Amino acid sequence: MRRILKPNLLPLVACEHTAQIISQQRIDFETAFKAPTQQSPVNVLACSPTLEMGIDVGGLDAVIMRNIPPRPDNYAQRGGRAGRGSRVGVVLGYARSTLHDGYFYDKPAEMIAGEVPAPGIGLGNRKVILSHLHAIAFGLADPGLAGRMAEYIEFQGQQKTAAIDALIHNVMTQADRAAALAWEAWGPTLLQPAGFPDQAALRAALNPLPDRIRDLFQRVSRQISELETTIATWTALGKGDRHAVSAMNLKPTFRTP
């Protein structure tokens, strides 16, 4: 009780940091966590593995895991968040009463220094083939895909129709060549089991690409338009218009569904 009542005792104040949190709230939580104690009391983030991907959490010194990760690479990803700023970190894993956790409780070196297997990928995976086929078509286009979304979407969210039409034209002009290169590179042994019996099937797979490109820019246009209220609010609060800058710097990405 005396320890709890000490005036200099630093309480734990946590925020949730998971995929269920909207982007702006996540940014606010990260900012609060990184801020000095005088500005924000937040000093704990209750996280899901989403924290692994490109999240800047400043001076994070300790990671506590509620279980033992499945593999050494999972352990390195999650525990590796600690101590990136200070080069000193503490990682604590709670071993549950399961066969997996019990095994690594007895043999922790196998988790900490265990072998990380190389990721595997099926070369005959249809989605992978389509993604690479699209990439070939975009790579052959001249001029091809611009490096910034601002080349296709205005600051207020209006689409630059001429630029989008030109991109689609340049990509589809190379569709026959892209199909030929893909067929030559991968051959029937790889392509036929994935549902591409011949070069014509590869070419036909590129036909939906214009609609997908237009759909992407339509969705981005809507997202940027909906940001206007947020941008105005942040500017009014004196926090700048970094939302708009971030939107303008987005890089167009096309993925095979």
C-alpha positions in Angstrom: 0.0 0.0 0.0 2.8 2.4 0.8 4.3 1.7 -2.6 1.0 2.4 -4.3 0.6 5.7 -2.5 4.0 7.0 -3.4 3.6 10.4 -5.2 6.4 9.5 -7.7 5.0 6.2 -8.7 4.4 6.1 -12.5 1.0 4.5 -13.3 0.5 2.4 -16.4 -1.8 4.1 -18.9 -2.6 1.9 -21.9 -4.1 2.3 -25.4 -5.2 -0.3 -27.8 -3.2 -0.7 -31.0 -4.8 -3.3 -33.2 -6.3 -3.6 -36.7 -9.7 -2.7 -35.2 -8.5 0.9 -34.6 -9.1 3.5 -37.3 -6.0 5.1 -38.8 -6.4 8.5 -37.2 -7.0 7.0 -33.8 -3.9 4.8 -34.2 -1.8 7.8 -35.2 -3.1 9.7 -32.1 -2.2 6.8 -29.8 1.3 6.5 -31.3 1.8 10.2 -30.9 0.6 10.1 -27.3 2.9 7.1 -26.6 6.0 8.8 -28.0 5.3 12.1 -26.3 7.1 13.1 -23.1 5.4 12.2 -19.8 4.6 15.8 -19.2 2.5 15.9 -22.3 0.9 12.5 -22.3 0.4 9.8 -19.6 0.2 6.9 -22.2 3.1 4.5 -21.7 1.7 1.2 -22.7 0.4 -0.1 -26.0 -1.8 -3.2 -26.0 -1.0 -4.5 -29.5 -1.8 -7.2 -32.0 0.9 -8.4 -34.5 -0.1 -5.4 -36.6 2.6 -3.5 -34.8 5.2 -5.4 -36.8 4.5 -3.5 -40.0 6.2 -0.1 -40.3 5.0 1.4 -37.1 7.1 4.1 -35.4 6.7 3.7 -31.6 9.7 5.8 -30.6 11.5 4.8 -27.4 9.8 1.5 -26.9 12.0 -0.3 -24.4 10.1 -3.5 -23.4 7.8 -6.0 -25.1 5.6 -8.4 -23.1 4.1 -11.3 -25.1 0.9 -13.0 -23.8 2.1 -16.3 -25.3 5.1 -17.8 -27.0 5.0 -17.0 -30.8 4.6 -19.9 -33.2 8.1 -19.6 -34.8 11.5 -17.9 -34.3 10.7 -15.4 -37.1 7.5 -14.4 -35.3 9.4 -13.9 -32.1 12.0 -11.8 -33.8 9.4 -9.6 -35.4 7.5 -9.0 -32.2 10.3 -8.8 -29.8 12.5 -6.9 -32.2 10.3 -3.8 -31.6 12.0 -3.2 -28.2 15.1 -1.1 -27.9 15.3 0.2 -31.4 16.0 3.7 -30.2 18.2 3.0 -27.2 19.7 -0.2 -28.4 18.7 -1.8 -25.1 15.4 -3.7 -24.8 13.6 -6.2 -22.6 11.4 -9.0 -24.1 9.3 -11.1 -21.8 7.1 -14.0 -23.0 4.4 -15.5 -20.9 4.4 -19.3 -21.4 0.8 -20.7 -21.2 0.0 -24.2 -20.1 0.2 -25.6 -23.6 2.5 -28.1 -25.3 4.0 -25.4 -27.6 4.6 -22.8 -24.9 5.9 -25.4 -22.4 8.4 -26.8 -24.9 10.0 -23.4 -25.5 9.8 -22.6 -21.8 12.2 -25.5 -21.3 14.2 -24.8 -24.4 14.1 -21.0 -25.0 17.3 -21.1 -27.1 15.4 -22.9 -29.9 13.0 -19.9 -30.1 15.6 -17.2 -29.7 18.2 -18.7 -32.0 16.1 -21.1 -34.0 16.3 -21.4 -37.8 14.1 -19.1 -39.8 12.8 -21.0 -42.8 12.8 -19.2 -46.2 9.2 -18.3 -47.2 7.8 -20.6 -49.8 5.6 -19.7 -52.8 3.9 -21.9 -55.4 5.1 -20.8 -58.8 1.9 -22.1 -60.3 -0.3 -19.9 -58.1 -2.8 -18.2 -60.4 -3.0 -15.0 -58.4 0.8 -14.7 -58.4 1.0 -15.2 -62.1 -1.7 -12.5 -62.7 0.1 -10.0 -60.5 3.3 -10.5 -62.4 1.5 -10.4 -65.7 0.0 -7.0 -64.7 3.4 -5.8 -63.6 4.9 -6.8 -67.0 2.2 -4.8 -68.8 2.7 -1.8 -66.6 6.5 -2.1 -67.0 6.3 -2.1 -70.8 4.0 0.9 -70.9 5.7 4.1 -72.1 5.1 6.3 -70.3 4.0 4.0 -67.5 2.6 4.4 -64.1 3.6 7.7 -62.4 5.3 7.7 -59.1 2.7 9.9 -57.3 -1.1 9.6 -57.0 -1.2 13.4 -57.5 -0.5 12.8 -61.2 -4.0 11.2 -61.4 -6.0 12.8 -58.6 -6.5 16.5 -57.9 -5.9 17.9 -54.4 -9.6 18.0 -53.8 -10.2 14.5 -55.1 -11.2 15.2 -58.7 -9.8 12.6 -61.2 -7.5 13.7 -64.0 -9.4 11.8 -66.6 -6.9 12.5 -69.5 -4.0 11.1 -67.4 -5.9 8.0 -66.4 -7.1 7.4 -69.9 -3.5 7.8 -71.2 -2.2 5.3 -68.6 -4.8 2.7 -69.6 -4.1 3.2 -73.3 -0.4 2.8 -72.8 -0.8 -0.3 -70.6 -3.2 -2.1 -72.9 -1.2 -1.2 -76.0 1.4 -3.6 -74.5 -1.0 -6.4 -73.6 -0.1 -8.7 -76.5 3.6 -8.2 -75.8 3.2 -8.7 -72.1 1.3 -12.0 -72.7 4.0 -13.2 -75.2 6.8 -12.4 -72.7 5.0 -14.1 -69.9 4.3 -17.2 -72.0 8.0 -17.3 -73.1 9.2 -16.8 -69.5 7.0 -19.3 -67.7 6.0 -21.8 -70.4 3.1 -24.3 -70.5 4.4 -26.5 -67.8 3.9 -23.7 -65.2 1.0 -21.9 -66.8 -1.4 -24.6 -67.9 -2.0 -26.0 -64.4 -2.8 -22.5 -63.3 -5.6 -22.2 -65.9 -3.7 -20.6 -68.8 -3.7 -23.2 -71.6 -2.1 -20.9 -74.2 -0.8 -17.4 -74.8 -4.3 -16.2 -75.8 -5.5 -17.1 -72.3 -2.9 -14.8 -70.8 -3.9 -12.0 -73.2 -7.6 -12.5 -72.2 -6.6 -12.2 -68.5 -5.5 -8.6 -69.2 -8.9 -7.6 -70.6 -10.4 -6.6 -67.1 -7.4 -4.5 -66.3 -8.8 -1.1 -67.6 -11.9 -1.5 -65.3 -9.7 -2.3 -62.4 -7.5 0.7 -63.0 -10.6 3.0 -63.2 -12.0 1.4 -60.1 -8.8 2.0 -58.1 -8.7 5.7 -59.0 -12.4 6.0 -58.3 -11.9 4.6 -54.8 -8.9 6.8 -54.1 -10.8 9.8 -55.4 -13.5 9.2 -52.9 -11.0 8.7 -50.0 -9.3 12.0 -50.8 -12.6 13.8 -51.0 -13.7 12.4 -47.6 -10.4 13.7 -46.2 -11.3 17.3 -46.8 -13.2 17.7 -43.5 -10.3 16.1 -41.6 -7.8 18.4 -43.4 -9.8 21.5 -42.6 -10.1 20.5 -39.0 -6.4 19.8 -38.6 -5.5 23.1 -40.4 -7.9 25.0 -38.1 -6.2 23.5 -35.1 -2.8 24.6 -36.3 -1.6 21.0 -36.9 -1.0 21.5 -40.6 -2.3 19.7 -43.6 -0.2 16.5 -43.5 -3.2 14.4 -44.3 -3.4 16.0 -47.7 0.3 15.7 -48.3 0.2 12.0 -47.4 -2.7 11.5 -49.8 -0.9 13.2 -52.6 2.2 11.1 -52.1 0.4 7.8 -52.2 1.8 5.4 -54.8 -0.7 3.7 -57.1 -0.8 0.0 -56.4 -2.8 -2.7 -58.3 -3.4 -6.0 -56.7 -5.0 -9.1 -58.1 -8.1 -10.0 -56.1 
